[in-house]
Every structure is written in structure tokens, then in C-alpha cells.
Amino acid sequence: MSQRYIELIWTAVFFPIFVVGLPESRGSAILLAKAKQLRREGKEAYTEEELHRIPLHRVVIKSVQRPLYMLFTESVVFVATLWAAFSLGTIYLFTQSVEQVYGQLYGWNSLQAGYIQVAIAVGEVFGCALCMYTNRWYYDSAARNTEVPGTSIPEARLYPSVIGGLLGVTGGMFLYGWTSVSAIHWMVPTIGLAMVGFWTTAIIVSNANYLVDAYSKYAASALGAVGLVENVALAFIPLASSSMYTDLRFQWASSLLAFLSLVLVATPFAVFKWGKQIRSRSPFMKEAIIERRQAVLQQPLRV
């Protein structure tokens, strides 16, 4: 069965489940549904978007324009985009390299080498679990927030990024590269792949959560910029796998990627340390801060 049919079956099975089972989470859509319900009950209720409806062509232009503008003017969005594009592109490249590496080193066929990709998938599952665990650190940060008291600090989302950049992604790449030797058991480079899957997922998820918290209503535009470059990287980076691992050999091909990751390792530390100053310079983030303060003020007092 071809890949296209597999994707078609996958979409046909899960798309109805997503449509029916996933609740609406966008605030404006929830308000619109509530306003329509009130009108059905005979009450005059309209949302601000209904009263000031924007033409469709302007909505489309803004939806394309703002993510690109934020990509090139917002340093945090630019760095998060580089991390996501490089990390996911590298994972896809590694999935292409395993057949070449394990086939030549251990004499495995394509099916046997394909099983190694399970290590990356297992690492990604544990990466998601780590982000769920570190949510408690994020919520606990509300107690020390002096900028918007009572709300969590956006930079507290970045703990997995701070921990995982050097130890996980770079370390995993070096381990995969320099243990890709026939004299070393196949489990050792496989552990390196699992480390990359684990920490890459943790970094990307935590960075995305940070963008959502820091940009508030502009989060969709920030994530749109990330997704655009990310998908371009996923389309082209894996194409370099065969020539890289042939020309540079196994050790240096993976090491080249590890050295490139070192350039990005320091960025979560910088955002974590100077996040407040960075947010004070961003017009989008400053607006999000104002919104959070207003939300806190509008909360009813508890006796």
C-alpha cells in the first residue's frame, strides 16, 4: 500500500473524531456561539467581531502578513522558529539515515533498520510527558511574579529547553555519531536517537507554550511563522541525508549537526534570564501583559 493511501485512511479515520471530540478553545469562536445561542432565546446579543466585521480579503492578508512580520521583527519568534526547523528537520534526517547507518554497520535490511525509528518515537512520547510534568513548575512561578501578580511567568515554560538543549539534543547527536561503529553494540547509537527524540520534543513543546503565553492573542501568528519555516525545513533537510552520511561518513555527519545545535543551545538561557526585558521591548508582548493585568483585575474577589 502506498504512502498516499495510508495518509488518506489515517485522515478519514481521525478527522471525524477530531471534529466531534475536540472542544472549541478559541475565545472569539466561543463568544460567537454564545451570542448566537442568546439570539435564539430572543435576546439581542452580538460580539464585537459581528458589529465590526472585517472583509474576508483583509482577514486573509493579515493572516499571511502578520506571521511573516513577526518572524523577522520578533527575536523570540525567530529563535523558536530556528529551533523547531532545525530540530524537527534533523529528526527527519535521522530517520532517513538509519537504513544507511545500521545497514552498513550491522548488515540489517530496510525492515530491521526501520524498527530503530521506534526509539525516536518512544523518546518523543517521554518528551511530551516531561512537559506535562514541568507544568507544575510553571504554575508555581505565579507566586513570584511581580510583573502580573497571581499569574504564571511565561519564561517558566522554558525549563525543558534550558535543560535539554545541551544535554539532550547536542549530546544525543554526538552519541549517535561517534558510536556509529560496527564494534559498538547497536543499542548505543539507538540511545542517542532516543535522546534526540526526547529532548527535541520537550524543547519544541515548551517553546510553543512560551509563545502562547508571551504573545496571548497573537500566539497563532507566532506559531504560524514557526510552522511555515518548520514545514519548509521538513521538506528539504531530509534530502541531504544520503549525501551527508556518504561524503562525511557517519561520525562527522552527525557531529556537524551537533555543532550546529550548539549555536542554538544558549538561546533558551538568554530568554529565561532576560525574558522580562525582551517582553518589554516587544509591542505584541506588551499588549499581552496589559491583557493579563486586566484579566486579573476583572477576577471577582474571593472572601
C-alpha positions in Angstrom: 0.0 0.0 0.0 1.4 3.4 -1.0 2.1 6.2 1.4 -0.7 8.3 -0.1 -3.3 5.7 0.7 -2.0 5.3 4.2 -2.3 9.0 4.8 -5.8 9.0 3.2 -7.0 6.2 5.5 -5.4 7.9 8.6 -7.2 11.2 7.8 -10.5 9.6 7.1 -10.5 7.8 10.4 -9.3 10.5 12.7 -10.7 13.7 11.1 -14.3 13.0 12.2 -13.0 12.1 15.7 -11.2 15.5 15.9 -14.2 17.4 14.6 -16.6 15.8 17.1 -14.4 15.1 20.1 -12.2 18.2 20.3 -13.9 21.2 22.1 -13.6 24.7 20.7 -10.9 26.6 22.5 -10.7 29.9 20.7 -12.2 32.7 22.7 -13.8 34.6 19.9 -15.5 31.5 18.5 -16.8 30.6 21.9 -18.3 34.1 22.3 -19.8 33.9 18.9 -21.5 30.6 19.6 -22.8 32.0 22.9 -24.2 35.2 21.2 -26.0 33.0 18.6 -27.5 30.9 21.4 -28.7 34.1 23.2 -30.3 35.4 20.0 -32.1 32.1 19.6 -33.5 32.7 23.0 -34.8 36.1 21.9 -32.1 38.3 23.4 -30.1 40.9 21.5 -26.5 39.8 21.9 -23.7 40.4 19.4 -20.0 40.0 19.6 -17.6 42.8 18.8 -16.4 40.9 15.7 -20.0 40.8 14.4 -20.5 44.5 14.9 -17.2 45.4 13.3 -16.9 42.7 10.6 -13.7 42.8 8.6 -13.8 41.9 4.9 -12.6 38.4 4.1 -9.7 39.6 1.9 -8.4 41.8 4.7 -8.5 38.9 7.1 -6.6 36.7 4.6 -3.9 39.4 4.0 -3.4 40.0 7.7 -3.3 36.2 8.4 -0.4 36.0 5.9 1.3 39.3 6.7 1.5 39.2 10.5 3.3 35.9 10.9 5.9 37.0 8.4 6.3 40.3 10.1 6.7 38.7 13.5 9.2 36.2 12.1 11.6 39.0 11.0 10.9 41.5 13.8 10.4 39.4 16.9 13.6 37.8 18.1 11.9 35.2 20.2 9.8 34.1 17.3 12.8 33.9 15.1 14.8 31.8 17.5 11.9 29.5 18.3 11.5 29.0 14.5 15.1 28.1 14.1 14.9 25.6 16.9 11.8 24.0 15.6 13.0 23.9 12.0 16.5 22.6 12.8 15.4 20.1 15.4 12.5 18.5 13.5 14.4 18.6 10.3 17.2 16.8 12.0 14.9 14.1 13.3 13.5 13.5 9.9 17.1 13.4 8.5 18.0 10.8 11.1 15.0 8.7 10.2 16.4 8.6 6.7 19.9 7.9 7.9 19.2 4.8 10.0 18.9 2.5 7.0 22.2 3.6 5.7 24.0 3.5 9.1 22.6 0.3 10.5 22.6 -1.4 7.1 26.3 -0.8 6.5 27.4 -1.3 10.1 25.4 -4.3 11.2 24.2 -5.7 7.9 20.5 -5.1 8.6 17.9 -4.9 5.9 15.5 -2.0 5.4 12.8 -3.5 7.6 15.1 -4.2 10.5 16.7 -0.7 10.3 13.2 0.8 10.2 12.5 -0.6 13.7 15.2 1.7 15.0 12.9 4.6 14.4 10.7 3.4 17.2 13.5 4.7 19.6 12.8 8.2 18.3 9.1 7.8 18.7 9.5 6.5 22.3 11.7 9.4 23.1 9.1 11.8 21.8 6.4 10.3 24.0 8.6 10.7 27.0 9.4 14.3 25.9 5.7 15.1 26.0 5.4 13.5 29.4 8.3 15.7 30.7 6.5 18.8 29.5 3.3 17.7 31.4 5.4 17.1 34.5 7.1 20.5 34.3 3.8 22.3 34.1 3.8 22.3 37.9 7.0 24.5 37.8 5.1 26.8 35.5 2.1 27.2 37.8 4.3 27.5 40.9 6.0 30.5 39.3 2.8 32.6 39.8 3.9 33.1 43.5 7.0 35.0 42.5 5.6 37.0 39.5 6.0 40.7 40.3 5.0 41.9 36.7 1.5 40.5 36.8 1.0 39.1 40.3 -1.1 36.0 40.5 -0.3 34.8 37.0 2.5 32.4 35.9 5.7 33.7 34.4 5.9 32.9 30.7 9.6 32.0 30.9 8.8 29.2 33.4 7.7 27.3 30.3 11.3 27.1 29.2 12.7 24.7 31.8 12.8 21.7 29.4 14.5 23.9 26.8 17.1 25.1 29.3 17.8 21.5 30.5 17.6 19.7 27.2 19.4 21.8 24.6 23.0 20.8 25.6 22.4 17.6 27.5 19.8 16.1 25.2 19.9 17.3 21.6 23.6 18.0 21.2 24.6 15.1 23.5 22.3 12.8 21.6 23.6 13.8 18.3 27.2 13.3 19.3 26.3 9.9 20.9 24.6 8.8 17.7 27.5 10.0 15.6 30.5 8.7 17.5 29.1 5.4 18.5 28.1 4.5 14.9 30.9 2.0 14.7 30.4 -1.7 13.9 32.5 -2.7 17.0 29.9 -0.9 19.3 26.6 -2.5 20.1 23.7 -1.1 18.1 21.9 -0.2 21.3 24.3 2.6 22.0 23.7 4.8 18.9 20.0 4.0 19.3 20.1 5.5 22.7 21.5 8.7 21.1 18.5 8.7 18.7 16.1 8.3 21.6 17.8 11.2 23.4 17.3 13.4 20.4 13.6 12.5 20.1 13.1 13.0 23.8 14.6 16.4 24.2 13.7 17.8 20.8 10.0 17.2 21.6 10.4 18.7 25.0 12.1 21.8 23.6 9.6 22.4 20.8 6.6 21.9 23.0 8.0 24.2 25.8 8.9 26.8 23.2 5.5 26.7 21.7 3.9 27.0 25.1 6.1 30.0 25.8 5.0 31.7 22.6 1.3 31.1 23.5 1.8 32.7 27.0 4.0 35.5 25.9 2.0 36.6 22.8 -1.5 35.9 24.0 -3.9 36.7 21.2 -1.0 37.0 18.7 0.1 33.4 19.6 -1.5 32.0 16.4 0.5 34.3 14.3 3.7 33.5 16.1 3.1 29.7 15.8 2.1 30.2 12.2 5.6 31.7 11.5 7.2 28.7 13.2 5.0 26.3 11.3 5.8 27.8 8.0 9.6 27.6 8.3 9.3 24.2 10.1 7.4 22.6 7.2 9.9 24.0 4.6 12.7 22.5 6.6 11.0 19.2 6.9 10.6 19.1 3.1 14.2 19.7 2.3 16.6 18.8 5.2 16.0 15.0 5.0 17.0 15.1 1.3 20.6 15.8 2.4 20.8 12.6 4.4 22.3 10.2 1.9 25.0 12.5 0.6 25.9 13.8 4.1 26.4 10.3 5.5 28.2 9.2 2.4 30.6 12.1 2.0 31.2 13.0 5.6 30.8 9.4 6.9 28.7 8.5 9.9 30.7 10.2 12.7 31.2 13.6 11.2 27.8 13.9 9.5 26.1 13.6 12.9 28.8 15.7 14.6 28.2 18.5 12.1 24.5 18.7 13.1 25.6 18.6 16.8 28.0 21.5 16.3 25.2 23.5 14.6 22.9 22.8 17.5 25.5 24.4 19.8 24.7 27.7 18.2 21.1 27.4 19.4 21.8 25.9 22.8 22.3 29.3 24.5 19.1 30.9 23.3 16.7 29.4 25.9 19.1 30.5 28.7 19.1 34.1 27.2 15.3 34.2 27.1 15.0 32.6 30.5 17.4 35.2 32.1 16.3 38.4 30.2 12.7 37.4 29.3 11.2 40.4 31.1 13.4 42.9 29.3 12.7 41.1 26.0 9.0 41.3 26.5 9.1 45.0 27.5 10.6 45.8 24.0 8.0 43.8 22.0 4.8 45.7 21.1 2.9 42.3 20.8 4.2 41.0 24.2 3.5 44.3 25.9 -0.1 44.1 24.8 -0.3 40.6 26.1 0.9 41.9 29.5 -1.8 44.5 29.6 -4.4 41.9 28.8 -3.2 39.7 31.6 -3.3 42.6 34.1 -6.9 43.5 33.0 -7.9 39.8 33.4 -6.5 39.7 36.9 -8.4 43.0 37.8 -11.6 41.6 36.5 -11.5 38.5 38.5 -14.0 38.5 41.4 -12.6 38.8 44.9 -12.8 35.7 47.0 -13.7 36.0 50.6 
